[in-house]
Amino acid sequence: GSGELPGDWPLLQQLHSLALRDRPPASVLGRLVGPVQVPSRIFGTKLRIAVLTKDGWLHCFKIGSKAEGRKPSRESAGAGAGHAPAVPAASTPEPGLASLGAEPQWSFFVPASTVTYPVSGWPRCFELEEVRKGFLGMRSSRREMLQAESEEEASQWAAAVNEVC
């Protein structure tokens, strides 16, 4: 009952310290994490969080519906204002990640994909294309284009994806 743990149980102490944290520790599988813009099917772009993992997957997470439905404020109306740059996953800024969906909106297995950077006519964009053999050997492909906040971030994403390939 006193809340203190015996000193000779290091595993129990470690579990207890993990339970006291207000957020989970950074993933050891993450390679690169950051905000990207995904072209909308109808109009404009939508802010998403992209996560490139060390096991070769690129996941794109939808940000909570409350944040997405709002119009940008005057302070964040400028290009790139208010968005954190892509960072290595071990140093992920945690505060904005609370509104992420639990399941990714889509995922690509990067070794089976091709990356195009730069994309002609689309500044700060890189494109992923995954080709799969489906039923009866018929090929199917899907493409996703992601737009980074700057050319430097776009080249950082493209380089990280090419490293995995």
C-alpha positions in Angstrom: 0.0 0.0 0.0 2.6 2.7 0.4 3.1 3.1 -3.4 6.8 2.2 -3.3 8.1 -0.8 -5.1 10.7 -3.2 -3.7 14.2 -2.3 -5.0 15.0 -5.9 -6.0 12.4 -6.1 -8.8 13.8 -4.0 -11.7 11.3 -5.3 -14.2 8.4 -4.3 -12.1 10.0 -0.9 -11.5 10.4 -0.4 -15.3 6.7 -1.4 -16.0 5.6 1.0 -13.2 7.6 3.9 -14.7 6.1 3.2 -18.1 2.6 3.2 -16.6 3.2 6.7 -15.1 4.0 8.3 -18.4 1.3 10.5 -20.0 2.2 9.5 -23.5 3.8 6.4 -25.1 7.5 6.3 -25.8 8.7 7.0 -29.4 8.6 4.0 -31.6 11.8 2.3 -32.3 10.5 1.2 -35.7 10.0 4.8 -37.0 12.4 6.2 -39.5 10.8 9.5 -40.5 7.6 11.3 -39.3 6.1 14.5 -40.4 3.2 16.5 -41.8 2.4 16.2 -45.5 -0.4 17.5 -47.7 -2.4 15.0 -49.7 -4.4 16.2 -52.7 -8.1 15.9 -52.1 -10.3 14.1 -54.6 -12.5 17.1 -54.9 -10.7 20.4 -54.0 -7.5 21.5 -52.4 -5.3 19.5 -50.1 -5.7 17.8 -46.7 -3.1 17.7 -43.9 -1.9 14.2 -43.0 0.9 12.7 -40.9 3.2 10.4 -42.8 5.3 7.8 -41.0 8.1 5.8 -42.7 9.0 2.8 -40.7 12.3 0.8 -40.7 10.5 -2.3 -41.8 9.7 -0.7 -45.1 6.1 0.7 -44.8 4.9 4.2 -45.4 1.7 4.9 -43.5 -0.5 8.0 -43.9 -2.6 8.9 -40.9 -5.7 11.1 -41.0 -5.7 13.9 -38.4 -8.8 14.1 -36.2 -12.0 15.4 -37.8 -12.3 18.4 -35.5 -9.0 19.8 -36.7 -9.6 19.0 -40.3 -13.0 20.7 -40.6 -11.9 24.1 -39.4 -10.9 26.9 -41.7 -7.3 28.1 -41.1 -6.9 31.0 -38.8 -5.2 34.2 -40.0 -2.0 33.2 -38.1 -1.7 29.9 -39.9 -2.9 31.0 -43.3 0.7 31.5 -44.5 2.3 28.6 -46.4 3.8 26.2 -43.9 2.9 28.2 -40.8 2.0 26.2 -37.8 3.2 22.8 -39.1 6.2 20.9 -37.7 8.8 19.8 -40.2 9.5 16.1 -40.8 11.8 14.7 -38.1 13.4 11.4 -37.4 10.9 9.3 -35.5 13.0 9.0 -32.3 12.5 12.8 -31.7 8.9 13.0 -32.7 7.0 16.0 -31.3 4.2 14.3 -29.4 1.6 17.0 -28.6 -0.1 17.1 -32.0 -0.2 13.3 -32.4 -3.1 12.9 -30.0 -5.7 13.6 -32.7 -4.3 10.9 -35.1 -6.5 8.1 -36.2 -5.6 4.7 -34.8 -5.5 3.1 -38.2 -3.6 4.5 -41.2 -5.7 5.9 -44.1 -3.4 4.0 -46.5 -0.1 2.2 -46.4 2.5 1.4 -49.0 5.1 -1.3 -48.8 8.0 0.8 -50.0 10.3 -2.0 -51.4 7.5 -2.9 -53.9 7.0 0.8 -54.8 8.6 3.4 -57.0 9.1 6.9 -55.9 9.1 9.9 -58.3 10.8 13.1 -57.2 10.5 15.8 -58.3 7.1 15.5 -60.0 6.9 17.8 -63.0 4.4 20.6 -62.5 4.0 19.9 -58.8 6.4 21.8 -56.6 7.5 20.1 -53.3 5.8 16.9 -54.3 6.9 13.3 -54.5 4.8 10.4 -55.8 4.6 6.8 -54.8 3.4 4.0 -57.1 2.8 0.5 -56.0 2.2 -2.3 -58.6 0.9 -5.6 -57.4 -0.1 -8.8 -59.1 -3.6 -9.6 -58.1 -6.2 -12.3 -58.9 -5.1 -14.5 -61.9 -1.9 -12.5 -62.3 -3.6 -9.3 -63.3 -1.7 -6.2 -62.3 -3.1 -3.5 -60.2 -1.5 -0.3 -59.3 -2.2 2.6 -57.0 -0.6 6.0 -56.7 -0.4 8.6 -54.0 1.1 12.0 -54.2 2.4 13.8 -51.1 3.4 17.4 -50.8 5.9 18.5 -48.3 6.1 22.0 -46.6 9.4 22.8 -48.4 11.7 21.5 -51.2 14.2 20.5 -48.5 11.5 18.3 -46.7 10.4 16.8 -50.0 14.0 15.8 -50.9 14.4 14.4 -47.3 11.3 12.3 -47.7 12.3 11.1 -51.2 15.8 10.2 -50.0 14.4 8.3 -47.0 12.0 6.3 -49.2 14.8 5.5 -51.7 17.0 4.3 -48.8 14.3 1.7 -48.0 13.9 0.6 -51.6 
